[in-house]
């Protein structure tokens, strides 16, 4: 029996959805523990593409999936996603999809505030938010003004909370942002069908997870975004509004840390980032364009073009420490095929000094120049390779160097988008 946490080690978009989908075969329950529909997981099964934003990837494996208390949920988006999966023939019944009664609900005023704030910002003040109300919902949670699913299920409580929130939010929207306000009565009316549709999915998730673990069930915890978008440990303020590191699997799902047995960090064979924020290894040449095009690097949620660069082991070492990584899963390794040489960032140089650890000061990070090691590339198409031994020697050397520089073994290697296009060196569930 094992319980595993999956986290991103870069700036999100590392391919966590595929790895969760792959490992879900061995799990009994898959739990998403933070974030909202600002995340997007793309999975390819038998040639068919599935995209999820809220429902954990394990739903494709027929597993019980849980939306944890650490998430913020737009009920309209969730219902649309449930309907989408049902149309695809996926079982998304209350027996298969459970929502924590303590998860917070994204409201219309959260989205309006998010968009108005980004519109008002200029230059570096712009965060690059998805505008989906994630940040403002977490703000209300932290200020103890949030609305949870347990509140949504009680019409009287929900009505009172919406009226109080609308009065406050309208002041900000009207007076500060010059934006249109919201109607409390309209929101209450709009959300009533959401309550009816989702009520049977809402449960005490902490108790359910604990019972599953105590009776021998295996748990897979799915994170969203990446370590360097963490609200505490990322490139603040160009971060998300929740904690993305492995420790939050416990807080965001309602379990104790002794329940976690293994932490797998997902890393692309190169690095990408969406939106604003420093990116030391970003490429602005034809190689960066080639990686972007070959890797189809567009955000699953926003459709925005991802910035691309060489793999950065400074941030991978940082992620290994922050998450207590047991192993790495390297994704999109096939994208680097055909290059004459590949580079690995081993450190930074800033103001004449070598920097080996990831700096918190963005003014320092923005001045950091990557220190590279250059290795021979490989010309072969490795997408059809299914064992480590079959990989070209140059590919193996690249992977070994990443292991040495991060101090973390590689457990899984992905050579294509499909579930079967994977080399598993170690399965922590087995």
N, C-alpha and C positions, 0 to 999 in steps of 0.2 A: 504494500500500500504506500502511495506517495501523493503529496499535494504540491503542485508546481505553480509558480508565478511566472508569467510572461511579461516582460517590459521592453520598451524601446530604449536604445542606448544613445541615440543621436537626437535629431530634432523631429521625431515622428516620421511616419510614412516608411518605416523600415521593412514592412511586410509581416507585421504581427498577425494579421488576419489569416494568412496562409498557414503559419506555424501553429496557431491555435486550432485551426481547422484540422491540421494534420494530427496533432496530439490529442485532440478531443476524442478520437477513436478509443483511446485508452482511459478516458475520464468518465465519471458518472455525472458530474455536474460542472458546468462552466460558468464562472462568475465574472462579470465586468464590475470593476470596483471604483472607477472615477470617470470624470469627463461627461460629455453629452454628445449631441449630434454635430459637434464640431470635429468629431473623429470620423474616419471612414475606412472600412476594411473591404478590400477587394479580394475575392477568392474565385478560383477557376476549378470547377469539378466536372470531369468528363467533357471538357471543352466548353462548358457553359459558365458564364461569369455571373457572380452574385456580389452585390454590394450591400453592406450593412453599416448603419451609423449608430444604432443603439442596441439592437439585439446582438448578444454575443455570437461569435462565429460558430461556436459549437452546435448551433441550431441545425446546421446542415448535416451533422452527424446523428441527428435524432436524440441529442442529449438534453437533459434538463438544463435550461439556461436561466441565469439570475441577473437581474439589474440591481446592483447593490445600493446601499444607503449613501455611498460616496458619490453617486451620480446625480446629475441634474437632467430632468427629462421633460422634453416638449411632448405632451400627450398626443397632439395632432400628428407630429412626425412619427411617433411610435406606432400609432394606429395605421398610418400609411405604410409603414415598414412591415407591420404584421400582415396587412392585406397583400402587399407585394410578395411576401414569402408564401402566403397561402396560395396565391396564383401560380407560384412555382412548384406547388405540390408539397410544401414543407409544413410539418405539424407545428403550429404555434399556439396550441391550446393552453389553457391555464395550468395544465399538468406539465407542460413543457417549458413555458415561459413564466417566470415569477418576478414580481417587482417588490422591492423592499418598501414597506410602509413608511420608512424613514427617508426615502429618496425625495429630493426636492423637485418641485414642479416649476418648469419655465413658463412664465406668464407673458401675455402680449406686451406689457409695459417693459419687460426685460429686453425684448428684442428691439423695441423702439428706442430705449435708452442706449443700447449698444450701438445702434446705427447712428443715432443723433450725436453721440459722443465722438465716434470715429469721423463723422462728417465735419464736426467743428474743429477737430485736431488738424494741425498743419505740420509739414516737415517730419522731423524725428518724433514728434508727439504722436504720430499715427502708429498704432500697434500692429495693424494688419489683422484685426479681428475678423472672424467669419460673419459677425453681425447676427448670430443666432441666439443671443441673450444669455450665453453661458456665464460670462463674467458677472453681469448684474445679478443673476440668480445666485451665484456663489456669494456675492456681496450681501444679499439679503439673508442668506444662510448664516454668514458670520455676524451680521448685526442683529440676529434673532428676530428678523421680520419675514422669514421665508414661509412658504406654504409647502407642506409635505403631502405625500399621497394619503396619509392617514387623515389629514385635514380635508383633502379633496373628497374623501368618502363621506364626510359629514357635511350635508348641505348648509346647515346653520353656521357652523364654524367657518366653512369656506366663504360664505357670503360676508361674514364679518371681516375676515382677513382681507378679502379683495377690496372691500370698501375702504378700509384703513390704508391699504397700500396705494390704491388709486389716487387718493387725496394727496399723498406725499409725492408720488411719481408725476402727477400732473403739474405740480408746482415746478419740479425740475424741468420737465418737458416744455412747459409753456414759458416759464420765466427765464430760464437759463439758456435752453437750447433753441427756443423759438419754434418748437415742433408741436405737432398736434397731440393732444392728450388722449386719454382712454376713458371709456365708459364702464364703470363697475358693473352696472346692470347687464350690459352687453357681454362682458366677460363671463359673468355667472351663467348667463343663458348659453353662451358658446361652449362652456366647459361641462355642462350637465350631461350631454351625450358621451363625452370622454369618460366621465365617472362611470356611467352605465356600462360602457364597453370594456373598461379595464378593471372594474371592481374585483372580479373573480381571480385576477392575476396577482393582486396585492396580498402580501403575507409577511409574517415575521421571519425574515431571511436569516438572521443570526441563529435562531433556533434551528431552522431547517438545515443550514450548513453544518452546524455542530452535530446534529443527529446523523447526518450523512457520513461525516468523518468518523464518528464513534462506532458506527455500524460497518465500517470497513470500506466505505465509498471513497473514490479518488476524486480530488478537486483540482480544477484548473482555473487559475485566476488570470484574467485578461486585462492588461492595462491599455490605455489609449495614449496617444501622443508619444513623447519620448522624454528621456531623463533631462535633457537640456532645455525642455519646455516646462520643467517643474517650477511651481510657484516660488519655492524656496531656493532650489539649487540650480535653476536654469539661468539663461541670459536675460535676467530681469531688467526692464519690464517687458521684453519681447518674449513672453512666456504665456502659458495657458493659466487658468485660474484655479487649478487643482494640483494636488501632489501626485506626480506621475511615477514616483519611485516605488520599489517593491514593498517597502515598509507600509505604504498606504493600502496594500491589499488587506491588511488586518483591519485598519480603521474603516476602510471603505466597504468592507463586507461583514464586519462584526465578528471577527475571530481573533484568537490570541496568536502571538508569534510562534509559539511552539508547534502550531499546526502546519507551518511551512517547512517543507523538506528540501526544496530545490528552486533555484531562481535562474531562469534562462533569459539572457539578454539578446535581443534581436538587433543585428547590425547589417546594413547594406555593405556590399563589397566596396562601395564608394560612399560618398556622403551627399545628402540633399537637405534642402531647407525651403520651406514655403513662407512667404511674407518677409517682413523686415527683421533686422537683427544681424549682429556680426557673424561672419562665416569665414574663418581664416583660410581654409583650403579651397574656397570657391574658385572655379575656373571660368574665365571669360574668353576662352579661345575655341578653336574648332573641336578640341577634345571634349570640352564641356558640353558643346552643342551635340556632339556625337553621342555622349552618354545620355543626355536628356532625351534625344530622339529614340535611340535604341532601347532605353529603359522605359519609354513611354511615361516620362516623369511629369504627370499632371495630377493635382490633388483629387482624391476620390470624393471629397466633400465639396470643394470649391471649384475644381477644374482649373485652378491657377497653375501656371508653369512653375515647376520646382527648380530652384537654383541647384547646380550640381558641382561637385568637387571631389578631390581625391579623399580616400579614407583617412581619418584623423584619429590616431591612437592616443592623442592627449585626451580627447573627449571620451574615448572608449575606456581608458584607464580610470577616468573620473567616474564613469558609469559603473565600472566594475567595483569600485570602492563604495559608492553610494548605495548600490543595490545588493552588495554581497553576492555577486554573480557566481553561480556554480559552473556555468558554461555559456558559450555563445552559439547563436544560430546565424550563419552568414547567408544573406539573401542576394539575389540578382548577380551572382558571380558570373553568369554567362554573358552579362552585358559588357564586361571588360574584354571579352574575347576579340581577337583581331588587332589589338594594339601592339605596337612594337615594344613598348615598355609601360610599366605601371609604377605608380609612386605611392609611397606610404609616408604620411606625416608622422615624425617621431617626436617632435617638440616644436617650440616656437622661439623666435628671437625678437626681442622687444627692447628698444633703447640701448642696444649694444649688449644686452644680457640674454642668456639662454633661459627659457621658461619651460619647465617640465610639467607643471601643474596648471589646471584650467583656472584662469584668473576671474575673480568676481567683478572686478572693476571693468565696465565696458569700454571706458576710455583707454585702458591698457589693452584689452582684447582686440579692439579695433586697430591698434598699431602693431599687433603681433604678426610676424611673417612666418610661415610654416618652414620648418626644416625637414627636408625630404630625403628618403632613401629611394633610389631608383632600382627596380628589378626588371629582368627581361619579361616581356609579355608572352602571351600564347596566341597562336593563330587558329587553333582548333575550335570548332563549335562543340562546346561541352554540354549542351542542353540534353543530349541523349545519354550522358554518362550516369550510371546508377551505382557505382562503387568508387570509393576513394582511390583505389589502386588504378583505376582507369583514367584518372585525371592526368593531364600533362604535368611533367616535372616542374615546369615554371609555375603552374597553378598551385601545386603542392607547396612550393617554396614560398609563394605569396601568403598562403594560409598559415604556414608554420611561423612566418615572421610576425603575423598579426597575433598569433598565440603568445609568442615570446614577448612582444612589446606590451601586450595587455595583461600578461600573467594569467590568462584565462583560456582553458581548453575549448576547442570548437566541437560542439556536439552534433550540429546539423548544418548541412550545406544545401542551399537551394540553387538549382541551375535552370529554373524556368518557373512560370506562374502556376502550372498545374500541380495538383496534389502529389502526383506520381513523379514529378521532376525534382526529386529530393534524395539526398544521401544522408542517411541517419547513422552517425557514428556512435551515439549513445542516446538511448531513450530512458529518461529518468523514471518513467512509469513502469519500466520492465526490470 
